[in-house]
Amino acid sequence: MIVLGLVGALIALFALANLHLVYVAVHSQPACVDHLKSKSETAGTYRAAKSAC
């Protein structure tokens, strides 16, 4: 009975941790970051596909 209780508690803890990660991912909005607006031929520079700000 104790083992089943521990297994249930571990499953509940795992589920709550994943639920928290989903909540944070859905409700967070990253701050605006400067990015290139025009194409660049320089390797290692990227542009945002669509600006969010």
Biopython code that builds the backbone (N, CA, C, O; Angstrom):
import numpy as np
from Bio.PDB.StructureBuilder import StructureBuilder

atoms = [
    (1, "MET", "N", (0.824, -1.192, 0.000)),
    (1, "MET", "CA", (0.000, 0.000, 0.000)),
    (1, "MET", "C", (0.872, 1.262, 0.000)),
    (1, "MET", "O", (0.557, 2.253, -0.659)),
    (2, "ILE", "N", (1.970, 1.200, 0.752)),
    (2, "ILE", "CA", (2.871, 2.353, 0.814)),
    (2, "ILE", "C", (3.535, 2.576, -0.538)),
    (2, "ILE", "O", (3.677, 3.715, -0.981)),
    (3, "VAL", "N", (3.936, 1.507, -1.185)),
    (3, "VAL", "CA", (4.581, 1.613, -2.498)),
    (3, "VAL", "C", (3.615, 2.218, -3.511)),
    (3, "VAL", "O", (4.010, 3.077, -4.299)),
    (4, "LEU", "N", (2.372, 1.790, -3.503)),
    (4, "LEU", "CA", (1.382, 2.353, -4.411)),
    (4, "LEU", "C", (1.155, 3.840, -4.137)),
    (4, "LEU", "O", (0.981, 4.623, -5.071)),
    (5, "GLY", "N", (1.157, 4.227, -2.878)),
    (5, "GLY", "CA", (1.023, 5.640, -2.515)),
    (5, "GLY", "C", (2.191, 6.466, -3.024)),
    (5, "GLY", "O", (2.007, 7.575, -3.524)),
    (6, "LEU", "N", (3.405, 5.915, -2.893)),
    (6, "LEU", "CA", (4.597, 6.621, -3.382)),
    (6, "LEU", "C", (4.580, 6.738, -4.910)),
    (6, "LEU", "O", (4.923, 7.785, -5.459)),
    (7, "VAL", "N", (4.187, 5.676, -5.580)),
    (7, "VAL", "CA", (4.111, 5.710, -7.040)),
    (7, "VAL", "C", (3.068, 6.736, -7.477)),
    (7, "VAL", "O", (3.311, 7.499, -8.412)),
    (8, "GLY", "N", (1.932, 6.764, -6.826)),
    (8, "GLY", "CA", (0.899, 7.750, -7.138)),
    (8, "GLY", "C", (1.377, 9.175, -6.897)),
    (8, "GLY", "O", (1.094, 10.071, -7.692)),
    (9, "ALA", "N", (2.099, 9.385, -5.807)),
    (9, "ALA", "CA", (2.631, 10.715, -5.508)),
    (9, "ALA", "C", (3.658, 11.141, -6.558)),
    (9, "ALA", "O", (3.684, 12.305, -6.958)),
    (10, "LEU", "N", (4.496, 10.220, -7.003)),
    (10, "LEU", "CA", (5.488, 10.541, -8.030)),
    (10, "LEU", "C", (4.810, 10.875, -9.363)),
    (10, "LEU", "O", (5.225, 11.802, -10.058)),
    (11, "ILE", "N", (3.789, 10.133, -9.707)),
    (11, "ILE", "CA", (3.061, 10.410, -10.951)),
    (11, "ILE", "C", (2.378, 11.765, -10.874)),
    (11, "ILE", "O", (2.387, 12.519, -11.847)),
    (12, "ALA", "N", (1.783, 12.083, -9.725)),
    (12, "ALA", "CA", (1.133, 13.383, -9.543)),
    (12, "ALA", "C", (2.157, 14.516, -9.614)),
    (12, "ALA", "O", (1.890, 15.550, -10.226)),
    (13, "LEU", "N", (3.310, 14.334, -9.002)),
    (13, "LEU", "CA", (4.364, 15.355, -9.042)),
    (13, "LEU", "C", (4.845, 15.567, -10.476)),
    (13, "LEU", "O", (5.040, 16.707, -10.898)),
    (14, "PHE", "N", (5.037, 14.496, -11.218)),
    (14, "PHE", "CA", (5.463, 14.584, -12.616)),
    (14, "PHE", "C", (4.421, 15.318, -13.456)),
    (14, "PHE", "O", (4.766, 16.168, -14.277)),
    (15, "ALA", "N", (3.150, 14.989, -13.250)),
    (15, "ALA", "CA", (2.072, 15.634, -14.002)),
    (15, "ALA", "C", (1.997, 17.122, -13.673)),
    (15, "ALA", "O", (1.824, 17.940, -14.576)),
    (16, "LEU", "N", (2.122, 17.483, -12.416)),
    (16, "LEU", "CA", (2.070, 18.899, -12.019)),
    (16, "LEU", "C", (3.260, 19.685, -12.573)),
    (16, "LEU", "O", (3.110, 20.839, -12.975)),
    (17, "ALA", "N", (4.424, 19.069, -12.594)),
    (17, "ALA", "CA", (5.600, 19.750, -13.145)),
    (17, "ALA", "C", (5.402, 20.012, -14.642)),
    (17, "ALA", "O", (5.730, 21.095, -15.126)),
    (18, "ASN", "N", (4.876, 19.042, -15.368)),
    (18, "ASN", "CA", (4.631, 19.227, -16.796)),
    (18, "ASN", "C", (3.522, 20.246, -17.035)),
    (18, "ASN", "O", (3.603, 21.033, -17.979)),
    (19, "LEU", "N", (2.498, 20.244, -16.204)),
    (19, "LEU", "CA", (1.428, 21.231, -16.313)),
    (19, "LEU", "C", (1.978, 22.639, -16.106)),
    (19, "LEU", "O", (1.571, 23.574, -16.796)),
    (20, "HIS", "N", (2.900, 22.791, -15.159)),
    (20, "HIS", "CA", (3.527, 24.097, -14.927)),
    (20, "HIS", "C", (4.326, 24.537, -16.149)),
    (20, "HIS", "O", (4.266, 25.707, -16.529)),
    (21, "LEU", "N", (5.065, 23.636, -16.767)),
    (21, "LEU", "CA", (5.841, 23.983, -17.959)),
    (21, "LEU", "C", (4.930, 24.424, -19.097)),
    (21, "LEU", "O", (5.247, 25.382, -19.802)),
    (22, "VAL", "N", (3.814, 23.747, -19.284)),
    (22, "VAL", "CA", (2.871, 24.132, -20.326)),
    (22, "VAL", "C", (2.274, 25.505, -20.014)),
    (22, "VAL", "O", (2.134, 26.334, -20.913)),
    (23, "TYR", "N", (1.924, 25.751, -18.762)),
    (23, "TYR", "CA", (1.362, 27.047, -18.357)),
    (23, "TYR", "C", (2.345, 28.181, -18.655)),
    (23, "TYR", "O", (1.959, 29.201, -19.226)),
    (24, "VAL", "N", (3.595, 28.011, -18.277)),
    (24, "VAL", "CA", (4.608, 29.045, -18.504)),
    (24, "VAL", "C", (4.827, 29.261, -19.994)),
    (24, "VAL", "O", (4.971, 30.402, -20.432)),
    (25, "ALA", "N", (4.855, 28.197, -20.775)),
    (25, "ALA", "CA", (5.072, 28.325, -22.218)),
    (25, "ALA", "C", (3.923, 29.071, -22.887)),
    (25, "ALA", "O", (4.154, 29.839, -23.820)),
    (26, "VAL", "N", (2.704, 28.864, -22.433)),
    (26, "VAL", "CA", (1.545, 29.491, -23.057)),
    (26, "VAL", "C", (1.386, 30.950, -22.616)),
    (26, "VAL", "O", (0.974, 31.791, -23.416)),
    (27, "HIS", "N", (1.705, 31.258, -21.366)),
    (27, "HIS", "CA", (1.437, 32.589, -20.828)),
    (27, "HIS", "C", (2.630, 33.533, -20.822)),
    (27, "HIS", "O", (2.487, 34.671, -20.375)),
    (28, "SER", "N", (3.784, 33.121, -21.291)),
    (28, "SER", "CA", (4.946, 34.015, -21.287)),
    (28, "SER", "C", (5.108, 34.663, -22.654)),
    (28, "SER", "O", (4.820, 34.050, -23.681)),
    (29, "GLN", "N", (5.558, 35.876, -22.657)),
    (29, "GLN", "CA", (5.834, 36.610, -23.890)),
    (29, "GLN", "C", (7.257, 37.149, -23.779)),
    (29, "GLN", "O", (7.518, 38.018, -22.946)),
    (30, "PRO", "N", (8.174, 36.659, -24.592)),
    (30, "PRO", "CA", (9.547, 37.157, -24.499)),
    (30, "PRO", "C", (9.627, 38.625, -24.892)),
    (30, "PRO", "O", (8.827, 39.115, -25.690)),
    (31, "ALA", "N", (10.590, 39.306, -24.327)),
    (31, "ALA", "CA", (10.796, 40.718, -24.641)),
    (31, "ALA", "C", (11.276, 40.875, -26.077)),
    (31, "ALA", "O", (11.854, 39.954, -26.654)),
    (32, "CYS", "N", (11.035, 42.035, -26.637)),
    (32, "CYS", "CA", (11.483, 42.302, -28.002)),
    (32, "CYS", "C", (13.012, 42.343, -28.055)),
    (32, "CYS", "O", (13.664, 42.872, -27.154)),
    (33, "VAL", "N", (13.555, 41.788, -29.104)),
    (33, "VAL", "CA", (15.002, 41.748, -29.297)),
    (33, "VAL", "C", (15.300, 42.375, -30.648)),
    (33, "VAL", "O", (14.610, 42.114, -31.633)),
    (34, "ASP", "N", (16.341, 43.208, -30.684)),
    (34, "ASP", "CA", (16.741, 43.793, -31.966)),
    (34, "ASP", "C", (17.147, 42.687, -32.927)),
    (34, "ASP", "O", (17.822, 41.731, -32.547)),
    (35, "HIS", "N", (16.728, 42.831, -34.170)),
    (35, "HIS", "CA", (17.087, 41.858, -35.196)),
    (35, "HIS", "C", (17.227, 42.579, -36.527)),
    (35, "HIS", "O", (16.775, 43.711, -36.700)),
    (36, "LEU", "N", (17.865, 41.893, -37.455)),
    (36, "LEU", "CA", (18.061, 42.471, -38.775)),
    (36, "LEU", "C", (16.737, 42.559, -39.511)),
    (36, "LEU", "O", (15.941, 41.620, -39.467)),
    (37, "LYS", "N", (16.491, 43.668, -40.183)),
    (37, "LYS", "CA", (15.252, 43.840, -40.934)),
    (37, "LYS", "C", (15.424, 43.469, -42.404)),
    (37, "LYS", "O", (14.436, 43.200, -43.088)),
    (38, "SER", "N", (16.656, 43.448, -42.899)),
    (38, "SER", "CA", (16.881, 43.138, -44.309)),
    (38, "SER", "C", (17.806, 41.928, -44.431)),
    (38, "SER", "O", (18.516, 41.575, -43.489)),
    (39, "LYS", "N", (17.784, 41.310, -45.589)),
    (39, "LYS", "CA", (18.632, 40.139, -45.828)),
    (39, "LYS", "C", (20.098, 40.509, -45.707)),
    (39, "LYS", "O", (20.516, 41.611, -46.062)),
    (40, "SER", "N", (20.852, 39.576, -45.207)),
    (40, "SER", "CA", (22.291, 39.764, -45.082)),
    (40, "SER", "C", (22.991, 38.561, -45.689)),
    (40, "SER", "O", (22.549, 37.423, -45.530)),
    (41, "GLU", "N", (24.064, 38.820, -46.372)),
    (41, "GLU", "CA", (24.844, 37.728, -46.969)),
    (41, "GLU", "C", (25.904, 37.208, -46.006)),
    (41, "GLU", "O", (26.601, 36.244, -46.322)),
    (42, "THR", "N", (26.040, 37.832, -44.833)),
    (42, "THR", "CA", (27.043, 37.428, -43.855)),
    (42, "THR", "C", (26.577, 36.161, -43.139)),
    (42, "THR", "O", (25.440, 36.086, -42.675)),
    (43, "ALA", "N", (27.443, 35.189, -43.054)),
    (43, "ALA", "CA", (27.097, 33.948, -42.363)),
    (43, "ALA", "C", (26.926, 34.207, -40.870)),
    (43, "ALA", "O", (27.671, 34.992, -40.283)),
    (44, "GLY", "N", (25.952, 33.550, -40.261)),
    (44, "GLY", "CA", (25.752, 33.672, -38.825)),
    (44, "GLY", "C", (24.815, 34.789, -38.421)),
    (44, "GLY", "O", (24.630, 35.011, -37.224)),
    (45, "THR", "N", (24.215, 35.503, -39.360)),
    (45, "THR", "CA", (23.240, 36.549, -39.023)),
    (45, "THR", "C", (21.866, 36.076, -39.459)),
    (45, "THR", "O", (21.700, 35.531, -40.550)),
    (46, "TYR", "N", (20.902, 36.286, -38.613)),
    (46, "TYR", "CA", (19.553, 35.799, -38.878)),
    (46, "TYR", "C", (18.551, 36.944, -38.777)),
    (46, "TYR", "O", (18.801, 37.959, -38.128)),
    (47, "ARG", "N", (17.436, 36.757, -39.420)),
    (47, "ARG", "CA", (16.342, 37.715, -39.354)),
    (47, "ARG", "C", (15.147, 37.044, -38.713)),
    (47, "ARG", "O", (14.987, 35.825, -38.784)),
    (48, "ALA", "N", (14.307, 37.856, -38.086)),
    (48, "ALA", "CA", (13.062, 37.324, -37.549)),
    (48, "ALA", "C", (12.122, 37.069, -38.717)),
    (48, "ALA", "O", (12.071, 37.860, -39.659)),
    (49, "ALA", "N", (11.383, 35.973, -38.662)),
    (49, "ALA", "CA", (10.428, 35.674, -39.714)),
    (49, "ALA", "C", (9.285, 36.693, -39.683)),
    (49, "ALA", "O", (8.803, 37.127, -40.729)),
    (50, "LYS", "N", (8.857, 37.068, -38.472)),
    (50, "LYS", "CA", (7.793, 38.044, -38.310)),
    (50, "LYS", "C", (8.022, 38.738, -36.977)),
    (50, "LYS", "O", (8.106, 38.087, -35.936)),
    (51, "SER", "N", (8.123, 40.040, -37.011)),
    (51, "SER", "CA", (8.371, 40.789, -35.778)),
    (51, "SER", "C", (7.149, 40.784, -34.891)),
    (51, "SER", "O", (6.039, 41.008, -35.374)),
    (52, "ALA", "N", (7.322, 40.537, -33.622)),
    (52, "ALA", "CA", (6.209, 40.504, -32.678)),
    (52, "ALA", "C", (6.032, 41.845, -31.981)),
    (52, "ALA", "O", (5.089, 42.005, -31.206)),
    (53, "CYS", "N", (6.906, 42.810, -32.231)),
    (53, "CYS", "CA", (6.787, 44.091, -31.540)),
    (53, "CYS", "C", (6.543, 45.231, -32.496)),
    (53, "CYS", "O", (6.420, 46.379, -32.069)),
]
sb = StructureBuilder()
sb.init_structure("model")
sb.init_model(0)
sb.init_chain("A")
sb.init_seg("    ")
for serial, (resi, resn, name, xyz) in enumerate(atoms, 1):
    if name == "N":
        sb.init_residue(resn, " ", resi, " ")
    sb.init_atom(name, np.array(xyz, "f"), 0.0, 1.0, " ", f" {name:<3s}", serial, name[0])
structure = sb.get_structure()
